[in-house]
Amino acid sequence: MARLPTPGGDSGNWGTILNEFLEVSHQSDGTLKNLPSHLVVATDGTGDYETISEALAAVSSGDTIFIKNGTYAGGFNIQVAGITLAGESRDNVIIQSPEDTTPAIRISAAHVTIRDLKVDGRRDLKGPGQTDTNSHSGIRIQSEYATIQNVWLFETYGYGISGNAAHYGKILNCLVENRATNGDDPVSGFFAYGVYAQGTRGWRVIGNTITGWSQGIGFWWGTHESIAAFNHVINNFGYITESPGSGGTRSAIEDYGASEAGHGNNLWLGNLVDGSTSCCFEIAQGVKGSQVVGNVIRNWNKFGDNTGSPFQIVDGGETQRTSDITFRDNRIYGSDAVGGSAYVKGRNVQISGNYFIDMPLVSTCALVCEGAITSGLHIEGNHFFNVSGAIRLDGGIADGAQILNNTVNQQSADGLAAFEIRSGGVHNISNNTIISDKGRGIAVTSAAGDHHRLQGNTIITGQFAMAINRGRNIISNNYMVQTSSNSLNAFALTGADCVGNVCRGNFISGAVRRLAIGGGAEYNLIEDSYFGDGADNLVGGPNNRTDWRHDNASSIAVSAAFKSLGGQTVGTSQVTVAHGIGYTPSQVTVTMTSDGRVWKSAASDDTNIYLTADAADRTAEVFVR
């Protein structure tokens, strides 16, 4: 067909626009194409049809059904591909759910778009005791490439929007609302999932508000390569059982693979998750490769039993492995009333760049990692503020965790260490900063196993800075300061398993005592370390070797052997011990053989060692070199 002239060559003028229309609307021989229809539905008879079902019976692929404001019966099934249902306005085009469990809208054909309308689930008309099945959805998707945009789903029973094997669905800018939004008391009734995908690929759940459910968003059983981004998942205080408290809690967001092969590689990006009866985020068993990035998390476990967490990564055994999970750049805000640590159990898990704020939990840390299956754990660059404890490694972790460049500021005073290591696996704890006028620093407990590296950490705490109960660790270049006048040491090596530690290049200062080696600790080497002023050291045992520099004193040769002066009994008055070795000792150590404390109370000479005890009849063995 001949083109019309284009005056002036202006691409925006009427000639160009008309030519473009003709190319779309006409065949090459100039005959008119069959253009998509625009079918109008109106309850008052001013459209082509009065019901949506009538329009669906007449629609062809590519057509749009325009629905004018009004209330319409739902329960219909869209079976023609490539059509659009468009409402005149989201608030005033109302599609009512049937009284039975049939979805208000079912999509059985591909490339269907639904936008700008409201689905009234009429929850009060549904019978009690209905089962947890996604056939009860407000919108049920059973085909590929469905788009649900700017739709308000209100008070649907069971599920809001659900899809099963419905790949590449898009849920955009919708309000998916149910009534379980009360943040003060549990709400009775059956509330399942706001948006639910099962066995799907490539879903996009973006920019929605999802509120009043048990679970706001669920990617279940085989859902993969999907994205949930920039959603507000708020006040989801419902249960999936009729009665609150009967075990029907759900996490507000859940990625759940179980034994379904190929589940994972999902991205959870930039969501606000505020309010749940269990976890806010749960990466459940059988998930591989999913990422949780840049989300804000608040108010987990609202009506629970302190088992809910801000986030939880769970492994399910040999057939339901969880691996290669990234939890990065999220913000977790707790409160005194919220219980439950973040919990990690899986392979190759990265926890980095997150903020844990206001989590003074009772007798537990903000982040707990455990289990023999847990390996490849990388915890780096996280910030902990106002927590009881920050990180705990528990329960036989399979290989070495990396705990690097984390910051802890302001611990609550409940006696927990900022980092508590209870698991073997040759861990690397380096370049962290712990500053707390109340809390404790790093504890390597008797259950931790040996051969850890603790290097380059800055620890300024009111209680102990570092306490080591295991052996063969490399402890180097740490700055350890204990600031309170309590009975704890800045740096302690204690216990029968504390054997063969190498401590080099550390700065150690304590308000009462800088260093304590005792309780059976042996064969530990401390050298090239500087000890701050204003406190004493207690080095017990004949087999520990020290070469520290303090007050510009000369180094003590570590090759010098200790000589035992035997057992001594000391009281509160100064006593002298005649050693008779004919030289002034460069070092005197005291190993207690009773309760209490004995110390060297004056300078030694080549005849006497001067000792004083904190009470009468303290006994100790004295060594010199």
C-alpha positions in Angstrom: 0.0 0.0 0.0 1.3 3.5 -0.9 2.6 5.6 2.0 1.2 9.1 2.6 3.7 12.0 2.2 5.4 13.2 5.4 5.4 17.0 5.4 8.6 18.5 6.6 10.2 15.1 7.5 9.1 15.6 11.2 8.9 12.1 12.8 6.2 13.3 15.1 3.8 14.7 12.5 0.4 13.4 11.4 1.7 11.7 8.2 4.2 9.5 10.0 1.7 8.6 12.7 -0.9 7.6 10.1 1.6 5.6 8.1 2.5 3.6 11.2 -1.2 3.0 11.8 -1.7 1.8 8.3 1.2 -0.7 8.5 -0.3 -2.1 11.7 -3.9 -2.2 10.6 -3.7 -3.3 6.9 -2.4 -6.3 5.0 0.4 -5.8 2.4 -2.3 -5.8 -0.3 -4.1 -2.9 1.4 -7.0 -4.9 2.8 -7.9 -4.3 6.5 -6.4 -6.7 9.1 -8.6 -8.3 11.8 -7.6 -6.0 14.7 -8.1 -7.1 18.3 -11.5 -6.3 19.7 -12.3 -4.1 22.7 -15.2 -5.8 24.4 -17.0 -3.7 27.1 -18.8 -5.2 30.1 -21.2 -3.1 32.1 -23.8 -4.0 34.6 -26.1 -1.3 33.5 -26.4 -2.5 29.9 -24.3 0.3 28.3 -21.6 -2.1 27.2 -21.4 -5.1 24.8 -22.1 -7.5 27.7 -23.5 -7.4 31.2 -21.5 -10.3 32.6 -17.8 -11.2 32.4 -18.7 -14.8 31.5 -20.6 -13.6 28.4 -17.7 -11.6 27.2 -15.3 -14.5 27.8 -17.5 -16.7 25.6 -17.1 -14.2 22.7 -13.5 -13.2 23.2 -10.6 -14.0 20.8 -6.9 -14.2 21.3 -5.5 -10.7 21.6 -8.8 -9.1 22.7 -9.3 -6.8 25.7 -12.3 -7.1 27.9 -12.9 -3.7 29.5 -15.0 -3.9 32.7 -16.8 -0.8 33.8 -17.3 0.0 37.4 -19.8 -2.3 39.1 -20.0 -5.6 41.0 -19.7 -8.9 39.0 -20.0 -12.6 39.7 -16.7 -14.5 39.8 -16.0 -18.2 39.5 -15.1 -18.0 35.8 -12.3 -19.7 33.9 -10.2 -17.9 31.3 -9.4 -20.4 28.6 -8.4 -18.1 25.6 -4.8 -17.2 25.3 -3.4 -13.7 25.0 -6.4 -11.7 26.3 -6.6 -8.9 28.8 -9.2 -8.2 31.5 -9.0 -4.5 32.4 -11.1 -2.8 35.0 -12.2 0.9 34.9 -10.7 1.4 38.4 -9.2 -0.9 41.0 -11.5 0.1 43.8 -14.8 0.1 41.9 -14.7 -3.0 39.6 -15.5 -5.7 42.1 -15.5 -9.4 41.2 -17.1 -11.5 43.9 -15.8 -15.0 44.8 -18.4 -17.8 44.7 -19.6 -19.1 48.1 -17.9 -22.5 47.5 -14.2 -23.1 47.2 -14.0 -22.3 43.5 -11.5 -19.5 42.8 -12.9 -16.1 41.9 -10.8 -16.2 38.7 -9.0 -19.2 37.2 -6.5 -18.7 34.4 -6.0 -21.8 32.2 -4.5 -20.1 29.1 -1.2 -18.5 28.4 -0.4 -14.8 28.2 -3.4 -13.6 30.1 -3.3 -10.2 31.8 -5.6 -9.1 34.6 -5.4 -5.5 35.8 -7.1 -2.6 37.6 -9.9 -4.4 39.5 -10.8 -5.9 42.9 -11.5 -9.5 44.0 -13.8 -9.7 47.0 -13.1 -13.1 48.5 -16.3 -12.9 50.7 -14.5 -14.8 53.5 -17.5 -14.8 55.8 -19.5 -16.9 53.3 -16.9 -19.7 53.2 -17.6 -22.7 55.4 -15.3 -23.5 58.4 -12.8 -26.4 58.4 -11.8 -26.1 54.7 -8.4 -27.7 54.0 -5.1 -26.1 53.1 -5.3 -26.3 49.4 -4.5 -23.6 46.8 -7.7 -24.3 44.9 -9.3 -21.8 47.3 -7.4 -18.9 45.8 -8.8 -15.6 44.8 -6.9 -15.9 41.5 -5.6 -19.3 40.5 -3.0 -19.4 37.7 -2.5 -22.7 35.8 -0.7 -21.5 32.7 2.4 -19.6 31.6 3.0 -15.9 31.3 0.1 -14.6 33.4 0.3 -11.0 34.5 -1.7 -9.8 37.5 -1.3 -6.0 37.9 -2.8 -3.4 40.2 -5.3 -5.8 41.5 -6.8 -5.7 45.0 -7.5 -9.1 46.5 -9.6 -8.7 49.6 -10.5 -11.3 52.3 -10.0 -14.4 50.2 -10.2 -17.7 51.9 -7.0 -19.8 51.9 -4.8 -18.2 49.2 -4.7 -14.8 47.6 -2.9 -15.5 44.3 -1.5 -19.0 43.6 0.2 -20.7 40.7 1.1 -24.3 40.0 3.5 -25.1 37.1 2.6 -21.7 35.8 5.9 -20.4 34.6 6.9 -16.7 34.1 4.0 -15.3 36.0 4.1 -11.6 37.0 2.4 -10.2 40.2 2.9 -6.5 40.0 1.7 -3.6 42.3 -1.1 -5.6 43.8 -2.7 -5.3 47.3 -3.2 -8.8 48.6 -5.1 -8.3 51.9 -6.6 -10.5 54.5 -7.9 -9.8 58.0 -5.1 -11.3 60.2 -3.5 -7.9 60.6 -4.0 -7.4 64.4 -0.6 -7.0 66.0 -2.0 -7.3 69.6 -4.0 -10.6 69.6 -4.0 -13.7 67.4 -6.8 -13.8 64.9 -8.9 -17.0 64.5 -9.7 -18.4 61.1 -7.9 -20.0 58.2 -5.2 -17.8 56.6 -2.7 -19.5 54.3 -0.7 -17.7 51.6 -0.9 -14.3 50.1 1.1 -15.1 47.0 2.1 -18.7 46.4 4.1 -20.4 43.6 4.6 -24.1 43.3 6.8 -25.8 40.7 7.1 -22.6 38.7 10.0 -20.9 36.9 10.7 -17.3 36.4 8.0 -15.6 38.6 8.3 -11.9 39.2 6.5 -10.7 42.4 7.3 -7.0 42.5 6.0 -3.9 44.3 3.1 -5.5 46.1 1.6 -5.0 49.5 0.8 -8.4 51.2 -0.8 -8.2 54.6 -3.0 -10.3 57.0 -1.9 -13.8 56.1 0.0 -16.6 57.7 2.6 -16.5 55.0 2.9 -13.5 52.8 5.0 -15.0 49.9 5.8 -18.6 49.4 8.1 -20.1 46.7 7.5 -23.9 47.2 8.4 -27.3 45.8 10.4 -26.7 42.7 10.0 -22.9 42.2 13.2 -21.6 40.8 14.8 -18.6 39.1 12.1 -16.4 40.5 12.3 -12.9 42.0 10.3 -11.3 44.8 11.4 -7.6 45.0 10.3 -4.4 46.7 7.2 -5.8 48.3 5.7 -4.8 51.7 5.0 -8.0 53.5 3.5 -6.6 56.7 1.4 -7.7 59.6 1.1 -11.3 58.7 -0.2 -12.6 62.0 -2.5 -15.4 60.8 -2.4 -19.2 61.2 -3.1 -22.0 58.7 -5.4 -23.6 61.2 -8.8 -22.4 62.4 -7.6 -21.9 66.0 -4.5 -19.8 66.9 -1.9 -21.6 68.9 -2.6 -25.0 67.4 0.7 -25.3 65.5 -0.3 -23.4 62.3 2.4 -20.8 62.2 4.2 -19.9 59.0 7.1 -17.7 58.1 6.2 -14.4 56.5 8.4 -15.3 53.5 9.5 -18.8 52.7 11.7 -20.4 50.0 11.0 -24.2 50.5 12.4 -26.9 48.2 12.2 -30.1 50.2 13.2 -33.0 48.0 12.1 -31.3 44.7 15.1 -31.3 42.3 16.1 -28.0 40.9 14.5 -25.8 43.5 16.3 -22.5 44.1 18.3 -19.7 42.5 15.5 -17.4 43.7 16.2 -13.7 44.6 14.5 -11.9 47.5 15.5 -8.3 47.0 14.6 -5.1 48.8 11.5 -6.3 50.6 10.1 -4.9 53.9 9.1 -7.9 56.1 7.4 -6.6 59.3 5.4 -9.0 61.4 5.0 -12.8 61.5 3.9 -15.6 63.8 7.2 -17.4 63.2 10.2 -16.3 61.1 10.2 -13.3 58.9 12.5 -15.0 56.3 12.9 -18.8 56.0 15.2 -20.5 53.5 13.9 -24.0 54.2 15.4 -27.4 53.3 16.3 -28.3 49.8 17.1 -24.8 48.5 20.1 -24.1 46.4 21.5 -20.9 45.2 18.9 -18.5 46.6 19.8 -14.9 47.6 18.3 -12.6 50.2 19.6 -9.1 49.6 18.8 -5.7 50.9 15.6 -6.5 52.9 14.3 -4.9 56.1 13.2 -7.3 58.8 11.1 -6.5 62.0 8.7 -8.1 64.5 9.2 -11.8 64.0 7.6 -14.4 66.2 4.8 -12.1 67.4 2.6 -14.7 68.9 5.0 -17.6 68.9 7.0 -19.4 71.5 10.4 -17.8 70.9 11.2 -20.4 68.2 10.7 -17.9 65.4 13.7 -16.0 63.9 14.4 -12.9 61.9 15.7 -15.4 59.3 16.4 -19.1 59.3 18.4 -21.2 56.9 17.7 -24.9 57.3 19.2 -28.1 55.9 17.0 -31.1 55.5 19.5 -34.0 55.4 20.9 -36.0 52.5 17.9 -35.8 50.2 17.1 -32.2 51.1 20.4 -30.3 51.1 20.4 -26.5 51.5 23.5 -24.9 49.9 25.0 -21.8 48.3 22.8 -19.3 50.1 23.6 -15.6 50.2 22.2 -13.4 53.0 23.6 -9.9 52.3 23.0 -6.3 53.1 19.8 -6.8 55.1 18.6 -4.8 58.2 17.3 -6.8 61.2 15.6 -4.7 63.9 14.6 -6.5 67.1 13.2 -5.4 70.5 13.2 -6.6 74.0 9.9 -8.3 73.5 11.0 -10.3 70.4 12.8 -13.7 71.0 14.7 -16.0 68.7 18.1 -15.8 67.1 18.9 -15.8 63.4 19.7 -19.4 62.6 21.9 -21.0 60.0 22.4 -24.7 59.0 23.6 -25.4 55.5 26.5 -25.6 53.1 28.4 -22.7 51.6 26.4 -20.0 53.3 27.5 -16.3 53.1 26.2 -13.9 55.7 27.7 -10.5 54.9 27.0 -6.7 55.2 24.0 -7.1 57.5 22.9 -5.0 60.4 21.6 -6.7 63.6 20.1 -3.9 65.8 18.4 -4.1 69.2 18.6 -7.8 69.8 19.4 -8.2 73.5 18.1 -11.7 73.5 17.9 -13.8 76.6 20.9 -16.1 76.9 21.5 -16.4 73.1 23.4 -14.6 70.3 21.9 -12.7 67.4 23.3 -15.2 64.9 23.6 -18.9 65.7 25.3 -21.3 63.2 25.4 -25.1 63.9 25.3 -28.6 62.7 27.8 -31.1 61.3 26.4 -30.5 57.8 27.3 -26.8 58.0 30.4 -26.0 56.0 31.8 -23.3 53.9 30.4 -20.7 56.3 31.5 -17.1 55.6 30.4 -14.3 58.0 31.9 -11.0 57.0 31.3 -7.3 57.4 28.2 -7.5 59.6 27.3 -4.9 62.2 25.8 -5.8 65.6 24.5 -3.1 67.8 22.8 -3.6 71.2 22.9 -7.4 71.3 23.6 -9.9 74.1 26.0 -11.8 71.9 26.7 -11.5 68.2 27.8 -14.8 66.7 27.8 -18.3 68.1 29.3 -21.4 66.3 27.6 -24.4 67.8 27.3 -28.2 67.3 30.1 -29.7 65.3 30.4 -27.5 62.2 32.1 -29.6 59.5 34.9 -27.3 58.5 36.4 -23.9 59.2 34.1 -20.8 59.3 35.4 -17.4 58.2 34.4 -14.7 60.7 36.0 -11.5 59.3 35.7 -7.8 59.6 32.5 -7.8 61.7 31.7 -5.0 64.2 30.0 -5.4 67.6 29.1 -2.3 69.5 27.2 -2.1 72.8 26.4 -5.5 74.2 23.8 -5.9 76.9 25.2 -7.2 80.2 24.1 -10.8 80.4 27.5 -12.5 80.4 27.6 -13.7 76.8 30.6 -13.3 74.6 30.3 -11.3 71.4 31.8 -14.3 69.5 31.3 -17.7 71.2 33.0 -20.6 69.5 31.6 -24.0 70.6 32.4 -26.0 67.4 35.5 -27.5 65.9 36.6 -27.0 62.3 39.7 -24.7 62.3 37.9 -21.3 62.2 39.4 -18.1 61.1 38.4 -15.1 63.3 40.2 -12.1 62.0 40.0 -8.3 61.8 36.9 -7.9 63.8 36.1 -5.0 66.1 34.3 -5.5 69.4 33.6 -2.5 71.6 31.4 -2.8 74.6 31.6 -1.3 78.1 29.4 -4.2 79.5 30.0 -7.3 77.4 32.6 -9.9 76.8 34.8 -10.4 73.7 35.8 -13.7 72.1 35.4 -17.0 73.9 36.9 -20.3 72.4 35.2 -22.8 74.7 36.3 -26.3 75.6 33.9 -27.7 73.0 35.5 -25.7 70.2 38.3 -28.0 69.0 41.8 -26.8 68.2 43.8 -25.0 65.5 41.8 -21.8 65.2 43.3 -18.5 64.0 42.5 -15.3 66.0 44.3 -12.4 64.3 44.1 -8.7 64.0 41.0 -8.2 66.2 40.3 -5.1 68.2 38.5 -5.9 71.5 37.7 -3.3 74.1 35.2 -4.8 76.7 34.1 -4.3 80.2 34.5 -8.0 80.9 37.1 -10.3 79.4 38.5 -9.5 76.0 39.5 -13.0 75.0 39.3 -16.4 76.8 40.8 -19.5 75.2 40.0 -23.0 76.5 41.5 -25.0 73.6 44.9 -25.5 72.1 47.2 -25.1 69.1 45.6 -21.8 68.1 47.5 -18.9 66.5 46.6 -15.8 68.4 48.4 -12.8 66.9 48.3 -9.0 66.5 45.2 -8.6 68.6 44.4 -5.5 70.6 42.8 -6.7 73.9 41.7 -4.3 76.5 39.5 -5.0 79.6 38.2 -1.8 81.2 36.1 -2.8 84.3 37.4 -3.4 87.7 35.9 -6.9 88.0 37.6 -10.2 88.5 37.9 -11.1 84.8 41.1 -11.1 82.8 41.8 -9.3 79.6 43.3 -12.4 78.2 43.0 -15.9 79.7 44.3 -19.3 78.7 42.7 -21.9 81.0 41.7 -25.5 81.1 43.3 -28.9 80.6 42.7 -28.7 76.8 44.5 -25.3 76.5 47.8 -26.7 75.2 50.2 -25.4 72.7 48.8 -22.0 71.8 51.2 -19.6 70.1 50.5 -15.9 71.0 52.5 -13.3 69.3 52.5 -9.5 68.8 49.4 -8.8 71.0 48.7 -5.7 73.0 47.0 -6.7 76.3 45.7 -4.4 79.0 43.3 -5.1 81.9 41.9 -3.1 84.8 42.6 -6.0 87.2 44.7 -8.5 85.4 46.1 -8.5 81.8 47.0 -12.1 81.4 46.0 -15.3 83.3 47.4 -18.7 82.5 46.0 -21.3 84.7 43.6 -24.2 85.3 45.9 -26.8 83.7 47.0 -24.9 80.7 50.4 -26.0 79.5 53.0 -25.5 76.7 51.6 -22.2 75.6 54.0 -19.6 74.1 53.5 -15.9 74.6 56.1 -13.7 73.0 56.7 -10.2 71.4 53.6 -8.9 73.2 53.2 -5.6 75.0 51.4 -5.5 78.3 49.7 -2.2 79.3 50.2 -0.6 82.7 48.1 -0.7 85.8 47.5 -4.5 86.2 49.3 -7.7 86.9 49.8 -11.0 85.2 49.4 -14.5 86.5 51.4 -17.1 84.7 51.1 -20.6 86.2 52.5 -23.9 85.3 56.1 -24.9 84.6 55.6 -25.6 80.9 54.3 -22.3 79.7 56.9 -20.0 78.1 56.6 -16.2 78.0 58.7 -13.6 76.4 56.8 -10.3 76.8 57.9 -6.7 76.5 56.5 -4.4 79.1 57.6 -0.9 80.2 60.5 -1.0 77.8 62.0 -3.9 79.6 64.3 -6.2 77.7 63.0 -9.4 76.2 63.3 -12.5 78.3 64.9 -15.4 76.5 62.2 -18.0 75.9 64.9 -20.7 76.0 65.4 -20.2 79.8 64.1 -23.1 81.8 61.9 -22.7 84.9 63.3 -24.0 88.3 60.8 -25.1 90.9 61.1 -23.7 94.4 58.6 -26.2 95.7 55.3 -25.8 97.4 54.8 -22.7 99.6 52.2 -21.6 102.2 51.5 -17.9 102.2 49.3 -15.6 104.3 48.3 -11.9 104.1 51.6 -10.8 105.6 54.6 -10.7 103.3 56.8 -13.7 103.5 60.2 -14.5 101.9 61.3 -17.7 100.1 65.0 -18.4 100.1 65.8 -19.9 96.8 69.6 -20.1 97.1 70.3 -20.2 93.4 72.8 -17.4 93.5 71.3 -15.1 90.9 68.4 -12.6 90.7 65.6 -14.3 88.7 64.2 -12.6 85.7 60.8 -14.2 86.1 58.8 -15.6 89.0 55.6 -17.6 88.3 53.1 -18.9 90.9 50.8 -21.8 90.3 48.0 -22.1 92.9 47.4 -25.4 94.6 44.5 -24.0 96.7 41.8 -21.5 96.1 42.6 -17.8 96.2 45.6 -15.8 95.0 49.3 -15.5 95.7 51.5 -12.9 94.1 55.1 -11.6 94.2 54.8 -8.4 96.2 58.3 -6.9 96.0 61.4 -7.0 93.8 63.4 -10.2 94.0 67.1 -10.4 94.7 69.6 -13.3 94.6 68.5 -14.4 98.1 64.7 -13.9 98.5 61.4 -14.0 96.7 58.7 -11.9 98.4 55.2 -13.3 98.4 51.8 -12.2 99.7 48.4 -13.9 99.6 44.8 -12.6 99.7 44.0 -14.8 102.7 45.7 -17.0 105.3 47.0 -20.4 104.4 47.0 -20.1 100.6 49.2 -22.7 99.0 51.1 -22.5 95.7 54.1 -23.8 93.8 56.7 -21.2 92.9 58.9 -21.3 89.7 61.8 -19.0 88.8 64.1 -18.5 85.8 
